[in-house]
């Protein structure tokens, strides 16, 4: 066999593999999302959110604000099909990862193990360069961890518990001050 034929075969094989991978990835992004699994995962999502915003001695955590239900609502009603599929695949990955590495469901893991699992998915969901992150989000949608973190914070801060107990809430804020330094141990403001 001469060199030209070998190079052509290698290029054809590599091109076929790239097209096949793209086809599978594209199918996984645009298939109908499994919303039923999403609705069944509220308790898991509450535990994931509680790991991001844990309960402290003075402030409630994301679980007490029922951030899991908010996340389900936002994913099922307000997200694109790509982001829905990425998030549902991320839930499946969390279940598999915790069972494979810790031999128990995520809900039964210790706080250290939960943090390790979320750190793994944070690293998995992003590149070292911001340009690659933007291109990846544009082409393939938001990663599981990015979406989880975004909706956890949004759901917690907009809940009654988060706005009144974790943040300072002023019913009548009065005069608008664009930038004001917080005092020591002062909570952030919940009014916009």
Backbone as JSON Lines, residues from 0, in Angstrom:
{"i":0,"aa":"X","n":[0.86,-1.17,0.0],"ca":[0.0,0.0,0.0],"c":[0.9,1.23,0.0]}
{"i":1,"aa":"X","n":[0.6,2.2,-0.84],"ca":[1.45,3.38,-0.87],"c":[0.96,4.41,0.14]}
{"i":2,"aa":"X","n":[1.76,5.39,0.33],"ca":[1.52,6.4,1.36],"c":[0.26,7.21,1.1]}
{"i":3,"aa":"X","n":[-0.03,7.57,-0.13],"ca":[-1.21,8.37,-0.45],"c":[-2.5,7.64,-0.08]}
{"i":4,"aa":"X","n":[-2.58,6.38,-0.39],"ca":[-3.77,5.61,-0.06],"c":[-3.93,5.51,1.45]}
{"i":5,"aa":"X","n":[-2.83,5.34,2.16],"ca":[-2.9,5.23,3.62],"c":[-3.37,6.54,4.24]}
{"i":6,"aa":"X","n":[-2.85,7.67,3.74],"ca":[-3.27,8.98,4.26],"c":[-4.74,9.23,3.95]}
{"i":7,"aa":"X","n":[-5.19,8.88,2.75],"ca":[-6.6,9.05,2.39],"c":[-7.5,8.22,3.3]}
{"i":8,"aa":"X","n":[-7.12,7.0,3.59],"ca":[-7.93,6.14,4.46],"c":[-7.98,6.68,5.89]}
{"i":9,"aa":"X","n":[-6.85,7.18,6.35],"ca":[-6.82,7.75,7.7],"c":[-7.7,8.98,7.77]}
{"i":10,"aa":"X","n":[-7.63,9.86,6.76],"ca":[-8.46,11.05,6.73],"c":[-9.95,10.69,6.63]}
{"i":11,"aa":"X","n":[-10.29,9.72,5.81],"ca":[-11.68,9.29,5.69],"c":[-12.19,8.7,7.01]}
{"i":12,"aa":"X","n":[-11.37,7.91,7.64],"ca":[-11.75,7.31,8.93],"c":[-11.93,8.39,9.99]}
{"i":13,"aa":"X","n":[-11.0,9.34,10.05],"ca":[-11.11,10.44,11.02],"c":[-12.32,11.33,10.74]}
{"i":14,"aa":"X","n":[-12.56,11.64,9.48],"ca":[-13.73,12.45,9.1],"c":[-15.03,11.74,9.4]}
{"i":15,"aa":"X","n":[-15.08,10.43,9.14],"ca":[-16.29,9.67,9.45],"c":[-16.56,9.62,10.94]}
{"i":16,"aa":"X","n":[-15.5,9.48,11.73],"ca":[-15.66,9.47,13.19],"c":[-16.15,10.82,13.68]}
{"i":17,"aa":"X","n":[-15.61,11.92,13.13],"ca":[-16.04,13.26,13.54],"c":[-17.5,13.51,13.16]}
{"i":18,"aa":"X","n":[-17.91,13.08,11.99],"ca":[-19.3,13.25,11.56],"c":[-20.23,12.41,12.43]}
{"i":19,"aa":"X","n":[-19.82,11.2,12.75],"ca":[-20.63,10.35,13.61],"c":[-20.79,10.93,15.01]}
{"i":20,"aa":"X","n":[-19.7,11.44,15.57],"ca":[-19.78,12.06,16.9],"c":[-20.66,13.3,16.87]}
{"i":21,"aa":"X","n":[-20.53,14.1,15.83],"ca":[-21.36,15.3,15.71],"c":[-22.84,14.94,15.6]}
{"i":22,"aa":"X","n":[-23.13,13.89,14.85],"ca":[-24.52,13.45,14.71],"c":[-25.11,12.99,16.03]}
{"i":23,"aa":"X","n":[-24.35,12.23,16.79],"ca":[-24.83,11.75,18.1],"c":[-24.99,12.92,19.06]}
{"i":24,"aa":"X","n":[-24.03,13.82,19.1],"ca":[-24.12,14.99,19.97],"c":[-25.29,15.87,19.58]}
{"i":25,"aa":"X","n":[-25.5,16.08,18.29],"ca":[-26.62,16.88,17.82],"c":[-27.96,16.24,18.16]}
{"i":26,"aa":"X","n":[-28.04,14.93,18.02],"ca":[-29.28,14.24,18.38],"c":[-29.56,14.39,19.87]}
{"i":27,"aa":"X","n":[-28.53,14.25,20.71],"ca":[-28.72,14.37,22.15],"c":[-29.12,15.77,22.56]}
{"i":28,"aa":"X","n":[-28.7,16.78,21.8],"ca":[-29.05,18.16,22.14],"c":[-30.48,18.51,21.76]}
{"i":29,"aa":"X","n":[-30.98,17.95,20.67],"ca":[-32.28,18.38,20.15],"c":[-33.39,17.34,20.3]}
{"i":30,"aa":"X","n":[-33.14,16.24,21.02],"ca":[-34.2,15.26,21.24],"c":[-35.21,15.82,22.24]}
{"i":31,"aa":"X","n":[-36.35,15.18,22.35],"ca":[-37.34,15.61,23.33],"c":[-36.81,15.35,24.73]}
{"i":32,"aa":"X","n":[-36.78,16.37,25.59],"ca":[-36.23,16.18,26.93],"c":[-37.15,15.33,27.81]}
{"i":33,"aa":"X","n":[-36.55,14.61,28.74],"ca":[-37.29,13.75,29.66],"c":[-37.73,14.58,30.87]}
{"i":34,"aa":"X","n":[-38.81,15.33,30.7],"ca":[-39.3,16.21,31.76],"c":[-39.79,15.4,32.96]}
{"i":35,"aa":"X","n":[-40.23,14.16,32.73],"ca":[-40.67,13.31,33.84],"c":[-39.55,13.07,34.84]}
{"i":36,"aa":"X","n":[-38.34,12.81,34.35],"ca":[-37.19,12.63,35.24],"c":[-36.9,13.92,35.99]}
{"i":37,"aa":"X","n":[-37.05,15.02,35.31],"ca":[-36.82,16.32,35.95],"c":[-37.8,16.54,37.09]}
{"i":38,"aa":"X","n":[-39.07,16.22,36.87],"ca":[-40.08,16.4,37.92],"c":[-39.86,15.46,39.1]}
{"i":39,"aa":"X","n":[-39.27,14.29,38.86],"ca":[-39.0,13.32,39.93],"c":[-37.76,13.68,40.73]}
{"i":40,"aa":"X","n":[-36.97,14.63,40.26],"ca":[-35.67,14.93,40.87],"c":[-35.69,16.16,41.77]}
{"i":41,"aa":"X","n":[-36.86,16.57,42.28],"ca":[-36.93,17.77,43.1],"c":[-36.12,17.62,44.38]}
{"i":42,"aa":"X","n":[-36.19,16.45,45.02],"ca":[-35.43,16.26,46.27],"c":[-33.92,16.27,46.0]}
{"i":43,"aa":"X","n":[-33.49,15.67,44.89],"ca":[-32.07,15.71,44.52],"c":[-31.64,17.14,44.23]}
{"i":44,"aa":"X","n":[-32.48,17.88,43.52],"ca":[-32.14,19.28,43.2],"c":[-32.1,20.13,44.47]}
{"i":45,"aa":"X","n":[-32.97,19.85,45.44],"ca":[-32.91,20.57,46.71],"c":[-31.59,20.29,47.43]}
{"i":46,"aa":"X","n":[-31.13,19.04,47.38],"ca":[-29.84,18.7,48.02],"c":[-28.68,19.36,47.28]}
{"i":47,"aa":"X","n":[-28.73,19.38,45.96],"ca":[-27.68,20.05,45.19],"c":[-27.66,21.55,45.49]}
{"i":48,"aa":"X","n":[-28.84,22.15,45.56],"ca":[-28.93,23.58,45.87],"c":[-28.47,23.87,47.29]}
{"i":49,"aa":"X","n":[-28.77,22.96,48.22],"ca":[-28.34,23.14,49.62],"c":[-26.82,23.05,49.73]}
{"i":50,"aa":"X","n":[-26.2,22.29,48.84],"ca":[-24.74,22.22,48.83],"c":[-24.14,23.54,48.35]}
{"i":51,"aa":"X","n":[-24.82,24.21,47.43],"ca":[-24.33,25.49,46.93],"c":[-24.6,26.6,47.94]}
{"i":52,"aa":"X","n":[-25.8,26.66,48.5],"ca":[-26.15,27.65,49.54],"c":[-26.58,26.88,50.78]}
{"i":53,"aa":"X","n":[-25.61,26.53,51.64],"ca":[-25.96,25.71,52.82],"c":[-26.6,26.53,53.93]}
{"i":54,"aa":"X","n":[-27.29,25.83,54.79],"ca":[-27.89,26.46,55.96],"c":[-26.77,26.8,56.95]}
{"i":55,"aa":"X","n":[-26.87,27.95,57.59],"ca":[-25.91,28.35,58.61],"c":[-26.67,28.59,59.91]}
{"i":56,"aa":"X","n":[-25.96,29.01,60.94],"ca":[-26.6,29.26,62.23],"c":[-27.56,30.44,62.15]}
{"i":57,"aa":"X","n":[-27.27,31.41,61.31],"ca":[-28.09,32.63,61.23],"c":[-29.01,32.7,60.03]}
{"i":58,"aa":"X","n":[-28.74,31.91,58.99],"ca":[-29.48,32.05,57.75],"c":[-29.94,30.7,57.22]}
{"i":59,"aa":"X","n":[-31.1,30.68,56.58],"ca":[-31.6,29.42,56.0],"c":[-30.83,29.06,54.73]}
{"i":60,"aa":"X","n":[-30.93,27.82,54.34],"ca":[-30.29,27.36,53.11],"c":[-31.27,27.31,51.96]}
{"i":61,"aa":"X","n":[-30.78,26.86,50.83],"ca":[-31.6,26.83,49.62],"c":[-32.69,25.77,49.69]}
{"i":62,"aa":"X","n":[-32.46,24.73,50.49],"ca":[-33.48,23.69,50.62],"c":[-34.73,24.22,51.31]}
{"i":63,"aa":"X","n":[-34.55,25.06,52.31],"ca":[-35.71,25.62,53.02],"c":[-36.49,26.59,52.13]}
{"i":64,"aa":"X","n":[-35.86,27.13,51.09],"ca":[-36.55,27.99,50.14],"c":[-37.15,27.18,49.0]}
{"i":65,"aa":"X","n":[-36.99,25.85,49.04],"ca":[-37.48,24.93,48.02],"c":[-36.98,25.33,46.63]}
{"i":66,"aa":"X","n":[-35.67,25.52,46.55],"ca":[-35.05,25.92,45.29],"c":[-35.18,24.85,44.22]}
{"i":67,"aa":"X","n":[-35.31,23.58,44.63],"ca":[-35.46,22.5,43.65],"c":[-36.69,22.66,42.78]}
{"i":68,"aa":"X","n":[-37.81,23.04,43.38],"ca":[-39.04,23.26,42.6],"c":[-38.88,24.44,41.64]}
{"i":69,"aa":"X","n":[-38.2,25.47,42.1],"ca":[-37.95,26.62,41.23],"c":[-37.08,26.22,40.04]}
{"i":70,"aa":"X","n":[-36.06,25.41,40.29],"ca":[-35.17,24.97,39.21],"c":[-35.94,24.14,38.19]}
{"i":71,"aa":"X","n":[-36.8,23.24,38.68],"ca":[-37.61,22.42,37.75],"c":[-38.49,23.31,36.9]}
{"i":72,"aa":"X","n":[-39.12,24.29,37.51],"ca":[-40.01,25.2,36.78],"c":[-39.22,25.99,35.72]}
{"i":73,"aa":"X","n":[-38.06,26.49,36.09],"ca":[-37.27,27.28,35.15],"c":[-36.74,26.42,34.0]}
{"i":74,"aa":"X","n":[-36.31,25.2,34.29],"ca":[-35.79,24.33,33.23],"c":[-36.91,23.91,32.3]}
{"i":75,"aa":"X","n":[-38.04,23.5,32.85],"ca":[-39.1,22.97,32.0],"c":[-39.84,24.06,31.22]}
{"i":76,"aa":"X","n":[-39.97,25.26,31.79],"ca":[-40.76,26.3,31.14],"c":[-39.96,27.4,30.46]}
{"i":77,"aa":"X","n":[-38.75,27.67,30.91],"ca":[-38.03,28.86,30.45],"c":[-36.69,28.58,29.8]}
{"i":78,"aa":"X","n":[-36.35,27.33,29.56],"ca":[-35.04,27.02,28.98],"c":[-35.19,26.46,27.58]}
{"i":79,"aa":"X","n":[-34.13,26.61,26.8],"ca":[-34.13,26.05,25.45],"c":[-34.01,24.54,25.51]}
{"i":80,"aa":"X","n":[-34.29,23.88,24.42],"ca":[-34.22,22.43,24.38],"c":[-32.8,21.93,24.64]}
{"i":81,"aa":"X","n":[-31.8,22.66,24.12],"ca":[-30.4,22.28,24.38],"c":[-30.1,22.3,25.88]}
{"i":82,"aa":"X","n":[-30.5,23.4,26.55],"ca":[-30.23,23.52,27.98],"c":[-31.03,22.5,28.79]}
{"i":83,"aa":"X","n":[-32.27,22.2,28.36],"ca":[-33.05,21.18,29.05],"c":[-32.35,19.83,28.98]}
{"i":84,"aa":"X","n":[-31.92,19.45,27.79],"ca":[-31.24,18.16,27.63],"c":[-29.92,18.11,28.36]}
{"i":85,"aa":"X","n":[-29.15,19.21,28.34],"ca":[-27.89,19.24,29.09],"c":[-28.15,19.08,30.58]}
{"i":86,"aa":"X","n":[-29.17,19.74,31.1],"ca":[-29.45,19.68,32.52],"c":[-29.94,18.3,32.93]}
{"i":87,"aa":"X","n":[-30.82,17.71,32.15],"ca":[-31.33,16.37,32.48],"c":[-30.21,15.34,32.38]}
{"i":88,"aa":"X","n":[-29.35,15.46,31.38],"ca":[-28.18,14.58,31.29],"c":[-27.26,14.78,32.49]}
{"i":89,"aa":"X","n":[-27.16,16.03,32.97],"ca":[-26.35,16.3,34.16],"c":[-26.92,15.65,35.4]}
{"i":90,"aa":"X","n":[-28.24,15.62,35.53],"ca":[-28.86,14.93,36.67],"c":[-28.53,13.45,36.63]}
{"i":91,"aa":"X","n":[-28.64,12.86,35.44],"ca":[-28.28,11.44,35.29],"c":[-26.82,11.21,35.64]}
{"i":92,"aa":"X","n":[-25.94,12.12,35.22],"ca":[-24.52,11.99,35.52],"c":[-24.24,12.1,37.01]}
{"i":93,"aa":"X","n":[-24.94,13.0,37.71],"ca":[-24.75,13.13,39.16],"c":[-25.15,11.84,39.86]}
{"i":94,"aa":"X","n":[-26.27,11.27,39.47],"ca":[-26.73,10.01,40.07],"c":[-25.71,8.91,39.84]}
{"i":95,"aa":"X","n":[-25.22,8.78,38.6],"ca":[-24.24,7.74,38.28],"c":[-22.91,8.0,38.97]}
{"i":96,"aa":"X","n":[-22.46,9.23,38.99],"ca":[-21.16,9.56,39.59],"c":[-21.15,9.28,41.09]}
{"i":97,"aa":"X","n":[-22.21,9.66,41.78],"ca":[-22.23,9.44,43.23],"c":[-22.33,7.94,43.54]}
{"i":98,"aa":"X","n":[-23.09,7.19,42.75],"ca":[-23.19,5.75,42.99],"c":[-21.88,5.04,42.65]}
{"i":99,"aa":"X","n":[-21.2,5.47,41.59],"ca":[-19.96,4.81,41.18],"c":[-18.81,5.13,42.12]}
{"i":100,"aa":"X","n":[-18.72,6.38,42.59],"ca":[-17.58,6.78,43.41],"c":[-17.81,6.64,44.92]}
{"i":101,"aa":"X","n":[-19.04,6.78,45.38],"ca":[-19.31,6.75,46.82],"c":[-20.29,5.65,47.21]}
{"i":102,"aa":"X","n":[-20.79,4.89,46.25],"ca":[-21.67,3.74,46.47],"c":[-22.95,4.09,47.23]}
{"i":103,"aa":"X","n":[-23.43,5.3,47.07],"ca":[-24.69,5.73,47.68],"c":[-25.24,6.91,46.9]}
{"i":104,"aa":"X","n":[-26.55,7.15,47.02],"ca":[-27.13,8.29,46.32],"c":[-26.57,9.61,46.84]}
{"i":105,"aa":"X","n":[-26.71,10.65,46.04],"ca":[-26.18,11.97,46.4],"c":[-26.77,12.46,47.71]}
{"i":106,"aa":"X","n":[-28.05,12.19,47.93],"ca":[-28.73,12.68,49.13],"c":[-28.13,12.11,50.41]}
{"i":107,"aa":"X","n":[-27.53,10.91,50.34],"ca":[-26.96,10.26,51.52],"c":[-25.48,10.55,51.71]}
{"i":108,"aa":"X","n":[-24.86,11.26,50.82],"ca":[-23.43,11.58,50.92],"c":[-23.2,12.62,52.01]}
{"i":109,"aa":"X","n":[-21.98,12.62,52.55],"ca":[-21.61,13.65,53.53],"c":[-21.39,14.97,52.8]}
{"i":110,"aa":"X","n":[-21.28,16.04,53.57],"ca":[-21.11,17.36,52.95],"c":[-19.79,17.43,52.17]}
{"i":111,"aa":"X","n":[-18.75,16.8,52.66],"ca":[-17.47,16.79,51.93],"c":[-17.61,16.06,50.6]}
{"i":112,"aa":"X","n":[-18.31,14.92,50.62],"ca":[-18.51,14.16,49.39],"c":[-19.38,14.95,48.4]}
{"i":113,"aa":"X","n":[-20.41,15.63,48.9],"ca":[-21.26,16.45,48.03],"c":[-20.45,17.57,47.39]}
{"i":114,"aa":"X","n":[-19.59,18.22,48.18],"ca":[-18.74,19.27,47.62],"c":[-17.8,18.73,46.57]}
{"i":115,"aa":"X","n":[-17.23,17.53,46.81],"ca":[-16.34,16.92,45.82],"c":[-17.07,16.61,44.52]}
{"i":116,"aa":"X","n":[-18.31,16.13,44.64],"ca":[-19.1,15.83,43.44],"c":[-19.37,17.1,42.65]}
{"i":117,"aa":"X","n":[-19.78,18.17,43.33],"ca":[-20.06,19.42,42.62],"c":[-18.8,20.04,42.04]}
{"i":118,"aa":"X","n":[-17.67,19.9,42.72],"ca":[-16.41,20.41,42.15],"c":[-16.04,19.65,40.89]}
{"i":119,"aa":"X","n":[-16.31,18.35,40.88],"ca":[-16.05,17.56,39.67],"c":[-16.89,18.07,38.5]}
{"i":120,"aa":"X","n":[-18.18,18.33,38.74],"ca":[-19.04,18.8,37.65],"c":[-18.75,20.24,37.27]}
{"i":121,"aa":"X","n":[-18.24,21.04,38.19],"ca":[-17.84,22.4,37.84],"c":[-16.64,22.36,36.9]}
{"i":122,"aa":"X","n":[-15.65,21.51,37.2],"ca":[-14.48,21.4,36.33],"c":[-14.85,20.78,34.98]}
{"i":123,"aa":"X","n":[-15.77,19.83,35.01],"ca":[-16.18,19.16,33.77],"c":[-16.91,20.11,32.83]}
{"i":124,"aa":"X","n":[-17.6,21.09,33.37],"ca":[-18.44,21.96,32.57],"c":[-17.77,23.19,32.0]}
{"i":125,"aa":"X","n":[-16.46,23.36,32.24],"ca":[-15.83,24.56,31.69],"c":[-14.41,24.28,31.24]}
{"i":126,"aa":"X","n":[-13.96,25.13,30.31],"ca":[-12.59,25.08,29.81],"c":[-11.74,26.09,30.56]}
{"i":127,"aa":"X","n":[-10.45,26.04,30.35],"ca":[-9.56,26.97,31.04],"c":[-9.6,28.36,30.4]}
{"i":128,"aa":"X","n":[-10.05,28.48,29.16],"ca":[-10.09,29.74,28.46],"c":[-11.54,30.21,28.31]}
{"i":129,"aa":"X","n":[-11.78,31.47,28.59],"ca":[-13.13,32.02,28.52],"c":[-13.67,32.01,27.09]}
{"i":130,"aa":"X","n":[-12.82,32.16,26.12],"ca":[-13.26,32.12,24.72],"c":[-13.86,30.76,24.37]}
{"i":131,"aa":"X","n":[-13.21,29.69,24.81],"ca":[-13.74,28.34,24.58],"c":[-15.05,28.14,25.33]}
{"i":132,"aa":"X","n":[-15.16,28.71,26.54],"ca":[-16.4,28.59,27.31],"c":[-17.56,29.26,26.57]}
{"i":133,"aa":"X","n":[-17.32,30.45,26.02],"ca":[-18.37,31.15,25.28],"c":[-18.77,30.39,24.03]}
{"i":134,"aa":"X","n":[-17.79,29.87,23.3],"ca":[-18.09,29.11,22.1],"c":[-18.85,27.83,22.43]}
{"i":135,"aa":"X","n":[-18.45,27.17,23.5],"ca":[-19.13,25.94,23.92],"c":[-20.57,26.22,24.33]}
{"i":136,"aa":"X","n":[-20.79,27.31,25.09],"ca":[-22.16,27.66,25.49],"c":[-23.01,28.04,24.27]}
{"i":137,"aa":"X","n":[-22.4,28.71,23.3],"ca":[-23.14,29.12,22.11],"c":[-23.55,27.9,21.27]}
{"i":138,"aa":"X","n":[-22.64,26.96,21.1],"ca":[-22.9,25.81,20.24],"c":[-23.7,24.73,20.96]}
{"i":139,"aa":"X","n":[-23.26,24.35,22.17],"ca":[-23.85,23.21,22.86],"c":[-24.79,23.59,24.0]}
{"i":140,"aa":"X","n":[-24.94,24.86,24.33],"ca":[-25.81,25.28,25.42],"c":[-25.04,25.35,26.73]}
{"i":141,"aa":"X","n":[-25.75,25.78,27.78],"ca":[-25.13,25.93,29.1],"c":[-24.84,24.57,29.72]}
{"i":142,"aa":"X","n":[-23.76,24.51,30.49],"ca":[-23.42,23.26,31.17],"c":[-24.36,23.03,32.34]}
{"i":143,"aa":"X","n":[-24.36,21.81,32.84],"ca":[-25.22,21.45,33.96],"c":[-24.93,22.3,35.19]}
{"i":144,"aa":"X","n":[-23.65,22.41,35.55],"ca":[-23.31,23.12,36.78],"c":[-23.61,24.62,36.66]}
{"i":145,"aa":"X","n":[-23.34,25.21,35.52],"ca":[-23.63,26.63,35.31],"c":[-25.12,26.9,35.51]}
{"i":146,"aa":"X","n":[-25.95,26.07,34.92],"ca":[-27.4,26.24,35.03],"c":[-27.86,26.0,36.46]}
{"i":147,"aa":"X","n":[-27.33,24.97,37.11],"ca":[-27.7,24.67,38.49],"c":[-27.36,25.83,39.42]}
{"i":148,"aa":"X","n":[-26.16,26.36,39.28],"ca":[-25.74,27.46,40.14],"c":[-26.56,28.72,39.88]}
{"i":149,"aa":"X","n":[-26.81,29.01,38.62],"ca":[-27.57,30.22,38.26],"c":[-28.98,30.16,38.83]}
{"i":150,"aa":"X","n":[-29.67,29.06,38.63],"ca":[-31.05,28.97,39.1],"c":[-31.15,28.76,40.61]}
{"i":151,"aa":"X","n":[-30.13,28.2,41.23],"ca":[-30.14,28.09,42.7],"c":[-30.08,29.47,43.33]}
{"i":152,"aa":"X","n":[-29.16,30.29,42.88],"ca":[-29.02,31.64,43.44],"c":[-30.26,32.48,43.12]}
{"i":153,"aa":"X","n":[-30.74,32.38,41.9],"ca":[-31.92,33.15,41.51],"c":[-33.15,32.72,42.32]}
{"i":154,"aa":"X","n":[-33.34,31.43,42.46],"ca":[-34.49,30.94,43.22],"c":[-34.41,31.27,44.69]}
{"i":155,"aa":"X","n":[-33.22,31.18,45.27],"ca":[-33.07,31.47,46.7],"c":[-33.26,32.95,46.98]}
{"i":156,"aa":"X","n":[-32.62,33.8,46.2],"ca":[-32.7,35.24,46.46],"c":[-34.09,35.81,46.18]}
{"i":157,"aa":"X","n":[-34.87,35.18,45.31],"ca":[-36.21,35.67,45.0],"c":[-37.29,35.0,45.84]}
{"i":158,"aa":"X","n":[-36.92,34.04,46.69],"ca":[-37.92,33.43,47.56],"c":[-38.16,34.33,48.77]}
{"i":159,"aa":"X","n":[-39.27,34.1,49.43],"ca":[-39.59,34.91,50.62],"c":[-38.55,34.69,51.71]}
{"i":160,"aa":"X","n":[-38.15,33.44,51.91],"ca":[-37.16,33.13,52.95],"c":[-35.82,33.79,52.63]}
{"i":161,"aa":"X","n":[-35.38,33.68,51.39],"ca":[-34.1,34.27,51.01],"c":[-34.1,35.78,51.08]}
{"i":162,"aa":"X","n":[-35.2,36.39,50.62],"ca":[-35.26,37.85,50.58],"c":[-35.44,38.46,51.96]}
{"i":163,"aa":"X","n":[-36.11,37.78,52.87],"ca":[-36.4,38.39,54.18],"c":[-35.45,37.92,55.27]}
{"i":164,"aa":"X","n":[-34.93,36.69,55.19],"ca":[-34.08,36.17,56.27],"c":[-32.59,36.18,55.92]}
{"i":165,"aa":"X","n":[-32.25,35.88,54.69],"ca":[-30.84,35.85,54.3],"c":[-30.35,37.21,53.82]}
{"i":166,"aa":"X","n":[-31.24,37.99,53.25],"ca":[-30.88,39.33,52.77],"c":[-31.69,40.36,53.56]}
{"i":167,"aa":"X","n":[-31.26,41.59,53.53],"ca":[-32.02,42.66,54.18],"c":[-33.11,43.11,53.23]}
{"i":168,"aa":"X","n":[-34.32,43.19,53.73],"ca":[-35.44,43.59,52.89],"c":[-36.05,44.85,53.47]}
{"i":169,"aa":"X","n":[-36.17,45.86,52.65],"ca":[-36.75,47.13,53.07],"c":[-38.02,47.35,52.26]}
{"i":170,"aa":"X","n":[-39.16,47.36,52.93],"ca":[-40.43,47.5,52.23],"c":[-40.52,48.83,51.5]}
{"i":171,"aa":"X","n":[-40.09,49.89,52.13],"ca":[-40.09,51.21,51.52],"c":[-38.65,51.71,51.49]}
{"i":172,"aa":"X","n":[-37.95,51.44,50.4],"ca":[-36.52,51.74,50.38],"c":[-36.19,53.22,50.44]}
{"i":173,"aa":"X","n":[-37.11,54.09,50.12],"ca":[-36.83,55.52,50.19],"c":[-35.97,56.0,49.05]}
{"i":174,"aa":"X","n":[-35.03,56.86,49.38],"ca":[-34.17,57.5,48.38],"c":[-33.23,56.47,47.74]}
{"i":175,"aa":"X","n":[-33.05,56.57,46.43],"ca":[-32.17,55.65,45.71],"c":[-30.72,56.12,45.84]}
{"i":176,"aa":"X","n":[-29.88,55.22,46.35],"ca":[-28.45,55.48,46.43],"c":[-27.78,54.41,45.58]}
{"i":177,"aa":"X","n":[-27.12,54.81,44.52],"ca":[-26.59,53.86,43.55],"c":[-25.49,52.98,44.13]}
{"i":178,"aa":"X","n":[-24.62,53.53,44.93],"ca":[-23.51,52.76,45.46],"c":[-23.27,53.19,46.9]}
{"i":179,"aa":"X","n":[-23.42,52.23,47.8],"ca":[-23.24,52.54,49.21],"c":[-22.5,51.37,49.85]}
{"i":180,"aa":"X","n":[-21.48,51.69,50.62],"ca":[-20.69,50.65,51.28],"c":[-21.5,50.01,52.4]}
{"i":181,"aa":"X","n":[-21.39,48.68,52.52],"ca":[-22.08,47.97,53.59],"c":[-21.27,48.09,54.87]}
{"i":182,"aa":"X","n":[-21.96,48.12,55.97],"ca":[-21.32,48.13,57.28],"c":[-20.83,46.73,57.61]}
{"i":183,"aa":"X","n":[-19.92,46.57,58.56],"ca":[-19.48,45.22,58.94],"c":[-20.67,44.39,59.43]}
{"i":184,"aa":"X","n":[-20.74,43.13,58.98],"ca":[-21.79,42.16,59.3],"c":[-23.17,42.58,58.8]}
{"i":185,"aa":"X","n":[-23.26,43.52,57.88],"ca":[-24.54,43.89,57.31],"c":[-24.86,42.98,56.13]}
{"i":186,"aa":"X","n":[-26.12,42.6,56.0],"ca":[-26.55,41.74,54.91],"c":[-26.73,42.56,53.64]}
{"i":187,"aa":"X","n":[-26.67,41.89,52.49],"ca":[-26.94,42.55,51.23],"c":[-28.42,42.89,51.13]}
{"i":188,"aa":"X","n":[-28.77,43.76,50.18],"ca":[-30.14,44.21,50.04],"c":[-30.91,43.32,49.08]}
{"i":189,"aa":"X","n":[-32.16,43.05,49.38],"ca":[-33.02,42.25,48.52],"c":[-33.91,43.09,47.65]}
{"i":190,"aa":"X","n":[-34.0,44.38,47.9],"ca":[-34.85,45.23,47.06],"c":[-34.03,45.74,45.88]}
{"i":191,"aa":"X","n":[-34.69,45.89,44.76],"ca":[-33.99,46.31,43.54],"c":[-34.43,47.68,43.14]}
